[in-house]
Amino acid sequence: MTRHTLGLAALAVAALVAGCGDKAQQNGEHPVVLIGQVSPLTGPQAHLGKDNENGARLALDEINAAGLSLGGKNVVLEMKSEDDAADPKTATTVAQKLVDEGVAGVIGHLNSGATIPASKIYADAGIPQISPSATAVAYTASGFKTAYRVMTNDAQQGSVLGRFAVTKLGAKKIAIIDDRTAYGQGLADEVEKAAKAAGGDVVAREYTSDRATDFMAILTSIKGKAPDLVFFGGMDPQAAPMAKQMKQLGMTAKFLGGDGVQTPKFIELAGADAEGALASNPGLPLDAMPGGAAFKATFEAKYGKIQNYAPYAYDAMHVLIDAMKRADSSDPAKYLAELPKTDYQGVTGRVRFDAKGDLTGGAVTLYQVKDGKWVTLETVQSGK
Amino acid sequence: MGDAGNGAKRQIKQAGLNPAGLGAPHAKMDIFLQQLINGLVLGSVYALVALGYTMVYGILELINFAHGEITMMGAMVALAVIGALAVAAPGLPGGVILLAGLAVAIPVCMALGMLIERVAYRPLRNAPRLAPLITAIGVSIILQNIAMLIWGKQYISFPAILPQGRHAVLGATISDTQIAILVLSVLIMLALIGVVQKTRLGRAMRATAQSRQVASLMGVDVNRVIASTFVIGSALAAIAGVMVSAYYGLAHYYMGFLLGLKAFSAAVLGGIGNLAGAMLGGLLLGLIESFGAGYIGDLTGGFLGSNYQDVFAFFVLIAVLVFRPSGLLGVRVVERA
């Protein structure tokens, strides 16, 4: 019984605090609008998490400096940055914390695994969320009206990869391997679908795990089917030994991967055997982004080198505030209706959303290892 | 790729009898030979690590779960030395750098093995058998975390210092590294059998395995013999660790776990406590994994894929244990060291 009463009391307090988003908090004479930002700020991905935070902060500072007026009042934006440590459990805890603190919107999270469980909490509270970097299809597939992202998802990336393999690389016979993770398998499935649709023949579908290092057996079996190309859905710790072992077996098939492979670590681990490997990454390379050069100059003067997703976090913040401006309110219930109508020219490109909250016509860029470096091949707009 | 139904069933029947003869015999022969090479190389690494499990079990009836982590430590230490040398003395030939790595990794692992025995197992020598088993798991976790603290969570790459020569054998390919792994493993196993069968220490080990008490009554320094067993096993683990990281081109603080699990299964398959059994079990497990992953898809007409390779390997293990509970060569009598 006590527990119930306590719970009710907590709810009441939460409701009170939650009501603050639009008006109650004051900064001098200006009302403050809280915006949440969540990414891993500790742990092995801390450098990426900090990068997202800085990208979002840069946008927020610019908006504040330019002055923001909502509902006839000048308001000040304030960022509440939280650490989810790339962990799904922590992600839900900090999401609840932000909801309780009464944020009007959230930029985040960074990882798909953390973004997906947190998205339910924001959806239940009716708070819009824009993830700069979560690419798993499942994030927007839940059907939450509050879930958006400004990066091409895995399905879009997979379909570009599958088409690219058949039409551009001229691969007739394709072998596909995945690591049985949500990411690897999802990507591989999309590649298989797209490759078949483009007229390619999937001659082998093999599986491994995200712990394995020995692929000799499955590669030998694949070699017997003489494919023109081997696609791997997974991350660089598996891709690197796989590329090595392909060379070791004297396989001449091309090696293609997704964004888990398009990393400096892949080249470091595979060494000379990385040469010629192909991989994709969602979005444009920074120097090809419409506002890339200017963003880079401003960002790096303030925070140092860009790690990866900062431009996306920056655009996500602008897209969110843009919707508030159009609704002339920071009340989530009011400006949420404006988000689907977004058409924003950002640093990373033009941001428009489809019915699920995915980026419409997002770009995917293909890279190849040449002389021990990833070199941009071309950027493809994913057809939607 | 899969034609379902009757076609698949017929394929299982035909292929089950003679996997090598799938389709035209000559066209598939090179694939068969390649899988054989793959399996033998993988198996000889398993065998080397399995020897460490089986030696300790033979003498103490203890499953030293930290053994896989000693393999990992061997790889990490050797890589640290190799990395440093490759930068400090770039002119050195790859073989020399590798030997230097081994020359540091082996003694470090030997000392580590001795230390673990002294600190974690000896005080529990007469405790119930569950206690040292739990300690072994604890030691394994501690070693993983130490490695993670020192070398981080990232995969570490093995510098390309070794010759990358590849040779064609009847349509299959074998690399210099693979040949080196095979030859070295066979030599080490022969040397180990020599030590156990022909030397004073070997005799003391066999005596201790039969009965610790009687051996000590006969004047055998049992503590020293047990420590030596750990030291020898750890040296083998260090070599296996360096082989694995050179072969796959990387090392990782977690690499010992899976390798240890597989090697332990190999030791059980061959009959834990039996040296020849560990070697046989290791080679068999390597071959089963390789052929399993390579042919399971074709054998079942695409019904089961290579995602079942581990299931397949462990299915064989269970089947063997059902009919021979002490393993293929396991005899629950005298010669166990």
Interface residues (C-beta under 8 A of the other chain):
Chain A: P44 R180 V202 V203 A204 R205 E206 Y207 T208 R211 T213 D214 M216 A217 I218 T220 S221 K223 G224 D236 P237 A240 P241 K244 Q248 L249 G250 K265 E268 L269 A270 G271 A272 D273
Chain B: M1 K28 I31 Q34 Q35 N38 G39 V41 L42 K153 Q154 Y155 S157 P159 A160 Q164 R166 A168 T173 S175 V244 Y248 G249 L250 H252 Y254 M255 L258 E289 S290 F291 G292 A293 G294 Y295 G297 D298 G305 S306 N307 Q309
